[in-house]
Amino acid sequence: MSYENPLLMNRTIVHGHCPVKVSDHANRILKQPRVINIDTGCLYKDKEGFGSLSAYECYEKELYFV
């Protein structure tokens, strides 16, 4: 995902609403470190790889999953 709006240039965007498997987060952040999806589908507990609640700690740039 990318954002073309000039107001968002050189900013880090943290968003949700697009569930991603927990195991895919590291690769996605390495590919696009300025667009961070924290939606790990906590609603989808019955699907493999989903079901965690996630948080992003901005200062340390760490993702946490519960």
All heavy atoms as a GROMACS GRO file, in nm:
protein
  534
    1MET      N    1   0.085  -0.117   0.000
    1MET     CA    2   0.000   0.000   0.000
    1MET      C    3   0.089   0.124   0.000
    1MET      O    4   0.192   0.127   0.066
    1MET     CB    5  -0.090  -0.003   0.123
    1MET     CG    6  -0.184   0.113   0.131
    1MET     SD    7  -0.302   0.101   0.267
    1MET     CE    8  -0.415  -0.015   0.197
    2SER      N    9   0.050   0.223  -0.075
    2SER     CA   10   0.125   0.347  -0.076
    2SER      C   11   0.028   0.465  -0.072
    2SER      O   12  -0.088   0.452  -0.105
    2SER     CB   13   0.213   0.356  -0.200
    2SER     OG   14   0.134   0.359  -0.316
    3TYR      N   15   0.081   0.577  -0.033
    3TYR     CA   16   0.000   0.698  -0.024
    3TYR      C   17   0.068   0.806  -0.109
    3TYR      O   18   0.186   0.832  -0.092
    3TYR     CB   19  -0.011   0.745   0.121
    3TYR     CG   20  -0.091   0.650   0.206
    3TYR    CD1   21  -0.032   0.539   0.267
    3TYR    CD2   22  -0.227   0.670   0.224
    3TYR    CE1   23  -0.107   0.452   0.344
    3TYR    CE2   24  -0.302   0.583   0.300
    3TYR     CZ   25  -0.241   0.475   0.360
    3TYR     OH   26  -0.316   0.388   0.435
    4GLU      N   27  -0.007   0.864  -0.199
    4GLU     CA   28   0.049   0.961  -0.294
    4GLU      C   29   0.026   1.107  -0.253
    4GLU      O   30   0.078   1.196  -0.315
    4GLU     CB   31  -0.012   0.938  -0.433
    4GLU     CG   32   0.007   0.797  -0.486
    4GLU     CD   33   0.152   0.758  -0.503
    4GLU    OE1   34   0.233   0.844  -0.540
    4GLU    OE2   35   0.185   0.640  -0.477
    5ASN      N   36  -0.054   1.130  -0.152
    5ASN     CA   37  -0.087   1.266  -0.111
    5ASN      C   38   0.040   1.339  -0.065
    5ASN      O   39   0.112   1.290   0.022
    5ASN     CB   40  -0.188   1.262   0.003
    5ASN     CG   41  -0.241   1.398   0.040
    5ASN    OD1   42  -0.167   1.495   0.047
    5ASN    ND2   43  -0.370   1.405   0.063
    6PRO      N   44   0.069   1.458  -0.119
    6PRO     CA   45   0.189   1.532  -0.080
    6PRO      C   46   0.195   1.566   0.069
    6PRO      O   47   0.303   1.579   0.126
    6PRO     CB   48   0.183   1.660  -0.163
    6PRO     CG   49   0.074   1.643  -0.261
    6PRO     CD   50  -0.008   1.526  -0.222
    7LEU      N   51   0.081   1.577   0.134
    7LEU     CA   52   0.080   1.607   0.278
    7LEU      C   53   0.135   1.490   0.360
    7LEU      O   54   0.175   1.508   0.475
    7LEU     CB   55  -0.062   1.638   0.325
    7LEU     CG   56  -0.125   1.764   0.267
    7LEU    CD1   57  -0.271   1.775   0.310
    7LEU    CD2   58  -0.048   1.887   0.313
    8LEU      N   59   0.137   1.370   0.302
    8LEU     CA   60   0.183   1.252   0.374
    8LEU      C   61   0.327   1.214   0.343
    8LEU      O   62   0.380   1.118   0.398
    8LEU     CB   63   0.091   1.134   0.343
    8LEU     CG   64  -0.056   1.155   0.377
    8LEU    CD1   65  -0.139   1.036   0.332
    8LEU    CD2   66  -0.073   1.180   0.525
    9MET      N   67   0.392   1.289   0.257
    9MET     CA   68   0.531   1.259   0.221
    9MET      C   69   0.620   1.270   0.345
    9MET      O   70   0.600   1.355   0.430
    9MET     CB   71   0.581   1.357   0.114
    9MET     CG   72   0.504   1.347  -0.016
    9MET     SD   73   0.509   1.186  -0.095
    9MET     CE   74   0.677   1.181  -0.147
   10ASN      N   75   0.714   1.180   0.356
   10ASN     CA   76   0.811   1.178   0.467
   10ASN      C   77   0.745   1.158   0.603
   10ASN      O   78   0.797   1.202   0.704
   10ASN     CB   79   0.897   1.304   0.466
   10ASN     CG   80   0.974   1.317   0.338
   10ASN    OD1   81   1.027   1.220   0.286
   10ASN    ND2   82   0.979   1.437   0.283
   11ARG      N   83   0.631   1.095   0.606
   11ARG     CA   84   0.563   1.065   0.731
   11ARG      C   85   0.542   0.915   0.741
   11ARG      O   86   0.532   0.846   0.641
   11ARG     CB   87   0.428   1.135   0.739
   11ARG     CG   88   0.440   1.286   0.737
   11ARG     CD   89   0.305   1.349   0.757
   11ARG     NE   90   0.311   1.491   0.740
   11ARG     CZ   91   0.333   1.578   0.838
   11ARG    NH1   92   0.351   1.536   0.960
   11ARG    NH2   93   0.336   1.706   0.814
   12THR      N   94   0.534   0.866   0.862
   12THR     CA   95   0.501   0.726   0.884
   12THR      C   96   0.352   0.715   0.907
   12THR      O   97   0.296   0.788   0.988
   12THR     CB   98   0.578   0.670   1.005
   12THR    OG1   99   0.718   0.682   0.978
   12THR    CG2  100   0.544   0.525   1.030
   13ILE      N  101   0.289   0.623   0.835
   13ILE     CA  102   0.145   0.603   0.845
   13ILE      C  103   0.121   0.469   0.912
   13ILE      O  104   0.170   0.366   0.866
   13ILE     CB  105   0.081   0.605   0.706
   13ILE    CG1  106   0.105   0.742   0.643
   13ILE    CG2  107  -0.068   0.572   0.714
   13ILE    CD1  108   0.084   0.747   0.495
   14VAL      N  109   0.047   0.471   1.022
   14VAL     CA  110   0.010   0.349   1.094
   14VAL      C  111  -0.140   0.333   1.075
   14VAL      O  112  -0.216   0.424   1.105
   14VAL     CB  113   0.046   0.359   1.244
   14VAL    CG1  114   0.006   0.233   1.317
   14VAL    CG2  115   0.194   0.388   1.262
   15HIS      N  116  -0.181   0.218   1.022
   15HIS     CA  117  -0.322   0.201   0.989
   15HIS      C  118  -0.366   0.058   1.018
   15HIS      O  119  -0.287  -0.029   1.049
   15HIS     CB  120  -0.347   0.236   0.842
   15HIS     CG  121  -0.289   0.137   0.747
   15HIS    ND1  122  -0.362   0.030   0.699
   15HIS    CD2  123  -0.167   0.127   0.691
   15HIS    CE1  124  -0.286  -0.040   0.617
   15HIS    NE2  125  -0.167   0.016   0.611
   16GLY      N  126  -0.495   0.036   1.006
   16GLY     CA  127  -0.554  -0.096   1.020
   16GLY      C  128  -0.655  -0.116   0.910
   16GLY      O  129  -0.642  -0.059   0.802
   17HIS      N  130  -0.755  -0.197   0.937
   17HIS     CA  131  -0.868  -0.222   0.847
   17HIS      C  132  -0.834  -0.312   0.728
   17HIS      O  133  -0.916  -0.331   0.640
   17HIS     CB  134  -0.931  -0.092   0.799
   17HIS     CG  135  -1.069  -0.111   0.743
   17HIS    ND1  136  -1.174  -0.157   0.820
   17HIS    CD2  137  -1.119  -0.092   0.620
   17HIS    CE1  138  -1.281  -0.165   0.744
   17HIS    NE2  139  -1.251  -0.126   0.622
   18CYS      N  140  -0.715  -0.367   0.724
   18CYS     CA  141  -0.673  -0.462   0.618
   18CYS      C  142  -0.598  -0.575   0.688
   18CYS      O  143  -0.476  -0.567   0.701
   18CYS     CB  144  -0.583  -0.395   0.516
   18CYS     SG  145  -0.657  -0.255   0.432
   19PRO      N  146  -0.667  -0.679   0.737
   19PRO     CA  147  -0.601  -0.784   0.815
   19PRO      C  148  -0.484  -0.849   0.742
   19PRO      O  149  -0.491  -0.881   0.624
   19PRO     CB  150  -0.711  -0.886   0.840
   19PRO     CG  151  -0.838  -0.810   0.825
   19PRO     CD  152  -0.811  -0.706   0.723
   20VAL      N  153  -0.374  -0.864   0.816
   20VAL     CA  154  -0.252  -0.926   0.766
   20VAL      C  155  -0.208  -1.031   0.868
   20VAL      O  156  -0.220  -1.009   0.989
   20VAL     CB  157  -0.141  -0.820   0.752
   20VAL    CG1  158  -0.010  -0.883   0.712
   20VAL    CG2  159  -0.181  -0.714   0.651
   21LYS      N  160  -0.158  -1.144   0.820
   21LYS     CA  161  -0.108  -1.247   0.912
   21LYS      C  162   0.009  -1.193   0.993
   21LYS      O  163   0.091  -1.116   0.942
   21LYS     CB  164  -0.062  -1.370   0.835
   21LYS     CG  165  -0.175  -1.449   0.775
   21LYS     CD  166  -0.122  -1.574   0.709
   21LYS     CE  167  -0.237  -1.656   0.655
   21LYS     NZ  168  -0.190  -1.780   0.593
   22VAL      N  169   0.016  -1.235   1.119
   22VAL     CA  170   0.124  -1.192   1.208
   22VAL      C  171   0.260  -1.223   1.144
   22VAL      O  172   0.352  -1.141   1.148
   22VAL     CB  173   0.111  -1.260   1.346
   22VAL    CG1  174   0.232  -1.234   1.431
   22VAL    CG2  175  -0.015  -1.214   1.416
   23SER      N  176   0.272  -1.338   1.083
   23SER     CA  177   0.400  -1.380   1.023
   23SER      C  178   0.443  -1.292   0.905
   23SER      O  179   0.560  -1.291   0.868
   23SER     CB  180   0.392  -1.525   0.979
   23SER     OG  181   0.290  -1.543   0.884
   24ASP      N  182   0.351  -1.218   0.845
   24ASP     CA  183   0.383  -1.133   0.730
   24ASP      C  184   0.426  -0.991   0.769
   24ASP      O  185   0.475  -0.916   0.684
   24ASP     CB  186   0.263  -1.124   0.636
   24ASP     CG  187   0.232  -1.255   0.568
   24ASP    OD1  188   0.321  -1.343   0.565
   24ASP    OD2  189   0.118  -1.270   0.519
   25HIS      N  190   0.409  -0.955   0.895
   25HIS     CA  191   0.436  -0.817   0.936
   25HIS      C  192   0.581  -0.775   0.915
   25HIS      O  193   0.607  -0.667   0.863
   25HIS     CB  194   0.396  -0.794   1.082
   25HIS     CG  195   0.255  -0.752   1.096
   25HIS    ND1  196   0.213  -0.625   1.070
   25HIS    CD2  197   0.145  -0.821   1.129
   25HIS    CE1  198   0.083  -0.617   1.089
   25HIS    NE2  199   0.039  -0.735   1.124
   26ALA      N  200   0.676  -0.855   0.955
   26ALA     CA  201   0.817  -0.817   0.944
   26ALA      C  202   0.855  -0.787   0.800
   26ALA      O  203   0.919  -0.685   0.771
   26ALA     CB  204   0.906  -0.925   1.002
   27ASN      N  205   0.815  -0.873   0.706
   27ASN     CA  206   0.848  -0.850   0.566
   27ASN      C  207   0.783  -0.724   0.511
   27ASN      O  208   0.845  -0.651   0.435
   27ASN     CB  209   0.806  -0.970   0.481
   27ASN     CG  210   0.891  -1.091   0.508
   27ASN    OD1  211   1.007  -1.078   0.547
   27ASN    ND2  212   0.836  -1.209   0.489
   28ARG      N  213   0.659  -0.700   0.549
   28ARG     CA  214   0.590  -0.581   0.501
   28ARG      C  215   0.658  -0.453   0.551
   28ARG      O  216   0.671  -0.356   0.477
   28ARG     CB  217   0.444  -0.582   0.544
   28ARG     CG  218   0.361  -0.680   0.466
   28ARG     CD  219   0.220  -0.687   0.524
   28ARG     NE  220   0.135  -0.763   0.438
   28ARG     CZ  221   0.053  -0.709   0.348
   28ARG    NH1  222   0.045  -0.580   0.335
   28ARG    NH2  223  -0.021  -0.786   0.272
   29ILE      N  224   0.699  -0.453   0.676
   29ILE     CA  225   0.763  -0.334   0.732
   29ILE      C  226   0.901  -0.312   0.670
   29ILE      O  227   0.941  -0.199   0.646
   29ILE     CB  228   0.768  -0.342   0.886
   29ILE    CG1  229   0.626  -0.331   0.941
   29ILE    CG2  230   0.857  -0.233   0.943
   29ILE    CD1  231   0.614  -0.355   1.087
   30LEU      N  232   0.972  -0.419   0.642
   30LEU     CA  233   1.102  -0.405   0.576
   30LEU      C  234   1.085  -0.349   0.435
   30LEU      O  235   1.165  -0.268   0.389
   30LEU     CB  236   1.174  -0.539   0.569
   30LEU     CG  237   1.231  -0.589   0.701
   30LEU    CD1  238   1.287  -0.730   0.684
   30LEU    CD2  239   1.337  -0.495   0.754
   31LYS      N  240   0.979  -0.389   0.366
   31LYS     CA  241   0.953  -0.340   0.230
   31LYS      C  242   0.911  -0.195   0.229
   31LYS      O  243   0.952  -0.118   0.144
   31LYS     CB  244   0.843  -0.424   0.164
   31LYS     CG  245   0.895  -0.530   0.072
   31LYS     CD  246   0.784  -0.574  -0.022
   31LYS     CE  247   0.740  -0.714   0.011
   31LYS     NZ  248   0.640  -0.765  -0.080
   32GLN      N  249   0.821  -0.160   0.320
   32GLN     CA  250   0.768  -0.024   0.327
   32GLN      C  251   0.768   0.023   0.472
   32GLN      O  252   0.664   0.020   0.539
   32GLN     CB  253   0.625  -0.018   0.273
   32GLN     CG  254   0.616  -0.012   0.124
   32GLN     CD  255   0.475   0.018   0.082
   32GLN    OE1  256   0.382  -0.056   0.112
   32GLN    NE2  257   0.458   0.128   0.013
   33PRO      N  258   0.879   0.070   0.522
   33PRO     CA  259   0.887   0.108   0.663
   33PRO      C  260   0.803   0.230   0.701
   33PRO      O  261   0.782   0.256   0.818
   33PRO     CB  262   1.036   0.135   0.685
   33PRO     CG  263   1.092   0.161   0.550
   33PRO     CD  264   1.006   0.086   0.453
   34ARG      N  265   0.752   0.303   0.605
   34ARG     CA  266   0.670   0.421   0.637
   34ARG      C  267   0.521   0.394   0.631
   34ARG      O  268   0.441   0.483   0.655
   34ARG     CB  269   0.706   0.536   0.544
   34ARG     CG  270   0.847   0.587   0.567
   34ARG     CD  271   0.860   0.727   0.513
   34ARG     NE  272   0.988   0.782   0.538
   34ARG     CZ  273   1.017   0.857   0.645
   34ARG    NH1  274   0.925   0.882   0.734
   34ARG    NH2  275   1.137   0.906   0.660
   35VAL      N  276   0.481   0.272   0.596
   35VAL     CA  277   0.340   0.234   0.594
   35VAL      C  278   0.326   0.106   0.677
   35VAL      O  279   0.366  -0.001   0.635
   35VAL     CB  280   0.288   0.211   0.451
   35VAL    CG1  281   0.142   0.172   0.452
   35VAL    CG2  282   0.309   0.336   0.365
   36ILE      N  283   0.271   0.120   0.798
   36ILE     CA  284   0.265   0.009   0.893
   36ILE      C  285   0.121  -0.027   0.921
   36ILE      O  286   0.044   0.053   0.974
   36ILE     CB  287   0.339   0.047   1.022
   36ILE    CG1  288   0.485   0.079   0.988
   36ILE    CG2  289   0.328  -0.064   1.125
   36ILE    CD1  290   0.560   0.147   1.097
   37ASN      N  291   0.086  -0.148   0.884
   37ASN     CA  292  -0.048  -0.200   0.908
   37ASN      C  293  -0.047  -0.277   1.039
   37ASN      O  294   0.027  -0.375   1.053
   37ASN     CB  295  -0.089  -0.292   0.792
   37ASN     CG  296  -0.228  -0.346   0.807
   37ASN    OD1  297  -0.296  -0.325   0.907
   37ASN    ND2  298  -0.273  -0.418   0.708
   38ILE      N  299  -0.128  -0.236   1.135
   38ILE     CA  300  -0.130  -0.305   1.264
   38ILE      C  301  -0.253  -0.395   1.280
   38ILE      O  302  -0.278  -0.445   1.389
   38ILE     CB  303  -0.121  -0.206   1.383
   38ILE    CG1  304  -0.238  -0.111   1.386
   38ILE    CG2  305   0.010  -0.132   1.379
   38ILE    CD1  306  -0.250  -0.032   1.514
   39ASP      N  307  -0.324  -0.420   1.172
   39ASP     CA  308  -0.442  -0.505   1.179
   39ASP      C  309  -0.402  -0.652   1.161
   39ASP      O  310  -0.362  -0.693   1.052
   39ASP     CB  311  -0.543  -0.466   1.071
   39ASP     CG  312  -0.676  -0.536   1.087
   39ASP    OD1  313  -0.683  -0.636   1.160
   39ASP    OD2  314  -0.773  -0.489   1.026
   40THR      N  315  -0.406  -0.729   1.267
   40THR     CA  316  -0.372  -0.871   1.261
   40THR      C  317  -0.496  -0.958   1.278
   40THR      O  318  -0.488  -1.073   1.317
   40THR     CB  319  -0.267  -0.908   1.367
   40THR    OG1  320  -0.307  -0.855   1.492
   40THR    CG2  321  -0.132  -0.853   1.329
   41GLY      N  322  -0.610  -0.903   1.245
   41GLY     CA  323  -0.734  -0.979   1.240
   41GLY      C  324  -0.774  -1.042   1.371
   41GLY      O  325  -0.807  -1.160   1.376
   42CYS      N  326  -0.774  -0.964   1.480
   42CYS     CA  327  -0.811  -1.021   1.611
   42CYS      C  328  -0.952  -1.079   1.609
   42CYS      O  329  -0.984  -1.166   1.689
   42CYS     CB  330  -0.793  -0.921   1.723
   42CYS     SG  331  -0.904  -0.780   1.720
   43LEU      N  332  -1.030  -1.039   1.514
   43LEU     CA  333  -1.166  -1.091   1.499
   43LEU      C  334  -1.167  -1.234   1.443
   43LEU      O  335  -1.260  -1.309   1.465
   43LEU     CB  336  -1.243  -0.998   1.404
   43LEU     CG  337  -1.388  -1.030   1.375
   43LEU    CD1  338  -1.471  -1.016   1.502
   43LEU    CD2  339  -1.441  -0.938   1.269
   44TYR      N  340  -1.060  -1.270   1.372
   44TYR     CA  341  -1.055  -1.399   1.302
   44TYR      C  342  -0.974  -1.503   1.379
   44TYR      O  343  -0.878  -1.561   1.328
   44TYR     CB  344  -0.996  -1.379   1.162
   44TYR     CG  345  -1.068  -1.275   1.082
   44TYR    CD1  346  -1.006  -1.157   1.046
   44TYR    CD2  347  -1.200  -1.294   1.045
   44TYR    CE1  348  -1.072  -1.061   0.972
   44TYR    CE2  349  -1.268  -1.198   0.972
   44TYR     CZ  350  -1.204  -1.081   0.936
   44TYR     OH  351  -1.270  -0.986   0.864
   45LYS      N  352  -1.011  -1.531   1.501
   45LYS     CA  353  -0.939  -1.627   1.585
   45LYS      C  354  -0.936  -1.767   1.527
   45LYS      O  355  -0.846  -1.845   1.555
   45LYS     CB  356  -1.000  -1.632   1.725
   45LYS     CG  357  -0.985  -1.503   1.801
   45LYS     CD  358  -1.053  -1.513   1.934
   45LYS     CE  359  -1.049  -1.377   2.002
   45LYS     NZ  360  -1.126  -1.374   2.125
   46ASP      N  361  -1.035  -1.801   1.446
   46ASP     CA  362  -1.045  -1.936   1.390
   46ASP      C  363  -0.959  -1.956   1.265
   46ASP      O  364  -0.945  -2.067   1.217
   46ASP     CB  365  -1.190  -1.971   1.358
   46ASP     CG  366  -1.255  -1.872   1.262
   46ASP    OD1  367  -1.211  -1.756   1.257
   46ASP    OD2  368  -1.350  -1.911   1.193
   47LYS      N  369  -0.896  -1.850   1.214
   47LYS     CA  370  -0.812  -1.860   1.094
   47LYS      C  371  -0.665  -1.861   1.134
   47LYS      O  372  -0.621  -1.778   1.215
   47LYS     CB  373  -0.839  -1.744   1.000
   47LYS     CG  374  -0.976  -1.749   0.937
   47LYS     CD  375  -0.991  -1.640   0.834
   47LYS     CE  376  -1.128  -1.646   0.770
   47LYS     NZ  377  -1.144  -1.544   0.668
   48GLU      N  378  -0.589  -1.951   1.076
   48GLU     CA  379  -0.448  -1.963   1.108
   48GLU      C  380  -0.372  -1.835   1.071
   48GLU      O  381  -0.389  -1.780   0.962
   48GLU     CB  382  -0.386  -2.080   1.032
   48GLU     CG  383  -0.244  -2.108   1.073
   48GLU     CD  384  -0.186  -2.229   1.004
   48GLU    OE1  385  -0.264  -2.318   0.966
   48GLU    OE2  386  -0.064  -2.233   0.988
   49GLY      N  387  -0.288  -1.787   1.163
   49GLY     CA  388  -0.208  -1.668   1.138
   49GLY      C  389  -0.273  -1.538   1.180
   49GLY      O  390  -0.210  -1.434   1.181
   50PHE      N  391  -0.402  -1.544   1.213
   50PHE     CA  392  -0.475  -1.425   1.256
   50PHE      C  393  -0.519  -1.443   1.401
   50PHE      O  394  -0.486  -1.541   1.465
   50PHE     CB  395  -0.599  -1.404   1.167
   50PHE     CG  396  -0.568  -1.375   1.025
   50PHE    CD1  397  -0.571  -1.475   0.929
   50PHE    CD2  398  -0.533  -1.248   0.985
   50PHE    CE1  399  -0.542  -1.449   0.796
   50PHE    CE2  400  -0.504  -1.219   0.852
   50PHE     CZ  401  -0.508  -1.321   0.758
   51GLY      N  402  -0.592  -1.347   1.454
   51GLY     CA  403  -0.648  -1.361   1.587
   51GLY      C  404  -0.574  -1.287   1.696
   51GLY      O  405  -0.613  -1.293   1.811
   52SER      N  406  -0.469  -1.214   1.661
   52SER     CA  407  -0.394  -1.138   1.761
   52SER      C  408  -0.435  -0.992   1.760
   52SER      O  409  -0.467  -0.936   1.656
   52SER     CB  410  -0.244  -1.145   1.733
   52SER     OG  411  -0.196  -1.275   1.748
   53LEU      N  412  -0.429  -0.931   1.877
   53LEU     CA  413  -0.444  -0.786   1.887
   53LEU      C  414  -0.304  -0.730   1.876
   53LEU      O  415  -0.210  -0.780   1.938
   53LEU     CB  416  -0.508  -0.749   2.021
   53LEU     CG  417  -0.531  -0.600   2.045
   53LEU    CD1  418  -0.630  -0.544   1.943
   53LEU    CD2  419  -0.582  -0.579   2.186
   54SER      N  420  -0.285  -0.626   1.796
   54SER     CA  421  -0.150  -0.573   1.776
   54SER      C  422  -0.143  -0.426   1.815
   54SER      O  423  -0.242  -0.354   1.815
   54SER     CB  424  -0.106  -0.593   1.631
   54SER     OG  425  -0.201  -0.540   1.543
   55ALA      N  426  -0.020  -0.385   1.848
   55ALA     CA  427   0.008  -0.246   1.883
   55ALA      C  428   0.144  -0.210   1.826
   55ALA      O  429   0.231  -0.296   1.810
   55ALA     CB  430   0.008  -0.227   2.033
   56TYR      N  431   0.164  -0.083   1.797
   56TYR     CA  432   0.292  -0.034   1.745
   56TYR      C  433   0.345   0.071   1.840
   56TYR      O  434   0.278   0.168   1.872
   56TYR     CB  435   0.272   0.026   1.605
   56TYR     CG  436   0.398   0.077   1.543
   56TYR    CD1  437   0.498  -0.010   1.503
   56TYR    CD2  438   0.418   0.212   1.524
   56TYR    CE1  439   0.615   0.037   1.445
   56TYR    CE2  440   0.533   0.260   1.466
   56TYR     CZ  441   0.632   0.173   1.426
   56TYR     OH  442   0.747   0.220   1.370
   57GLU      N  443   0.468   0.050   1.885
   57GLU     CA  444   0.533   0.146   1.975
   57GLU      C  445   0.621   0.236   1.888
   57GLU      O  446   0.719   0.190   1.828
   57GLU     CB  447   0.616   0.069   2.079
   57GLU     CG  448   0.644   0.149   2.205
   57GLU     CD  449   0.751   0.252   2.184
   57GLU    OE1  450   0.857   0.215   2.132
   57GLU    OE2  451   0.728   0.370   2.215
   58CYS      N  452   0.581   0.361   1.875
   58CYS     CA  453   0.642   0.453   1.778
   58CYS      C  454   0.788   0.487   1.805
   58CYS      O  455   0.867   0.499   1.711
   58CYS     CB  456   0.561   0.584   1.772
   58CYS     SG  457   0.392   0.560   1.720
   59TYR      N  458   0.826   0.507   1.929
   59TYR     CA  459   0.963   0.549   1.959
   59TYR      C  460   1.064   0.438   1.933
   59TYR      O  461   1.170   0.462   1.876
   59TYR     CB  462   0.974   0.598   2.103
   59TYR     CG  463   0.892   0.722   2.127
   59TYR    CD1  464   0.777   0.718   2.204
   59TYR    CD2  465   0.927   0.844   2.070
   59TYR    CE1  466   0.699   0.831   2.223
   59TYR    CE2  467   0.850   0.958   2.089
   59TYR     CZ  468   0.736   0.950   2.165
   59TYR     OH  469   0.660   1.062   2.184
   60GLU      N  470   1.032   0.317   1.972
   60GLU     CA  471   1.122   0.204   1.953
   60GLU      C  472   1.099   0.132   1.820
   60GLU      O  473   1.175   0.044   1.782
   60GLU     CB  474   1.107   0.103   2.067
   60GLU     CG  475   1.144   0.159   2.202
   60GLU     CD  476   1.293   0.193   2.211
   60GLU    OE1  477   1.376   0.121   2.153
   60GLU    OE2  478   1.326   0.293   2.278
   61LYS      N  479   0.989   0.169   1.750
   61LYS     CA  480   0.952   0.108   1.622
   61LYS      C  481   0.937  -0.044   1.636
   61LYS      O  482   0.991  -0.121   1.560
   61LYS     CB  483   1.052   0.144   1.513
   61LYS     CG  484   1.057   0.294   1.487
   61LYS     CD  485   1.152   0.328   1.379
   61LYS     CE  486   1.150   0.480   1.360
   61LYS     NZ  487   1.242   0.524   1.259
   62GLU      N  488   0.860  -0.083   1.737
   62GLU     CA  489   0.837  -0.225   1.766
   62GLU      C  490   0.688  -0.257   1.754
   62GLU      O  491   0.604  -0.178   1.793
   62GLU     CB  492   0.880  -0.258   1.909
   62GLU     CG  493   1.028  -0.251   1.933
   62GLU     CD  494   1.102  -0.370   1.876
   62GLU    OE1  495   1.043  -0.478   1.862
   62GLU    OE2  496   1.220  -0.354   1.844
   63LEU      N  497   0.660  -0.374   1.698
   63LEU     CA  498   0.523  -0.424   1.694
   63LEU      C  499   0.506  -0.526   1.804
   63LEU      O  500   0.596  -0.608   1.830
   63LEU     CB  501   0.496  -0.493   1.559
   63LEU     CG  502   0.450  -0.405   1.447
   63LEU    CD1  503   0.458  -0.479   1.315
   63LEU    CD2  504   0.310  -0.356   1.469
   64TYR      N  505   0.390  -0.523   1.870
   64TYR     CA  506   0.359  -0.618   1.977
   64TYR      C  507   0.228  -0.686   1.943
   64TYR      O  508   0.136  -0.625   1.890
   64TYR     CB  509   0.346  -0.545   2.112
   64TYR     CG  510   0.475  -0.481   2.155
   64TYR    CD1  511   0.501  -0.348   2.129
   64TYR    CD2  512   0.571  -0.557   2.222
   64TYR    CE1  513   0.620  -0.290   2.169
   64TYR    CE2  514   0.690  -0.500   2.261
   64TYR     CZ  515   0.714  -0.367   2.235
   64TYR     OH  516   0.834  -0.309   2.273
   65PHE      N  517   0.223  -0.815   1.974
   65PHE     CA  518   0.103  -0.896   1.946
   65PHE      C  519   0.059  -0.965   2.074
   65PHE      O  520   0.141  -1.020   2.146
   65PHE     CB  521   0.133  -1.002   1.840
   65PHE     CG  522   0.196  -0.945   1.716
   65PHE    CD1  523   0.332  -0.955   1.695
   65PHE    CD2  524   0.119  -0.880   1.622
   65PHE    CE1  525   0.390  -0.903   1.581
   65PHE    CE2  526   0.176  -0.827   1.508
   65PHE     CZ  527   0.312  -0.838   1.488
   66VAL      N  528  -0.071  -0.963   2.100
   66VAL     CA  529  -0.127  -1.030   2.219
   66VAL      C  530  -0.228  -1.131   2.174
   66VAL      O  531  -0.307  -1.108   2.088
   66VAL     CB  532  -0.196  -0.926   2.311
   66VAL    CG1  533  -0.253  -0.994   2.433
   66VAL    CG2  534  -0.102  -0.815   2.346
   0.00000   0.00000   0.00000
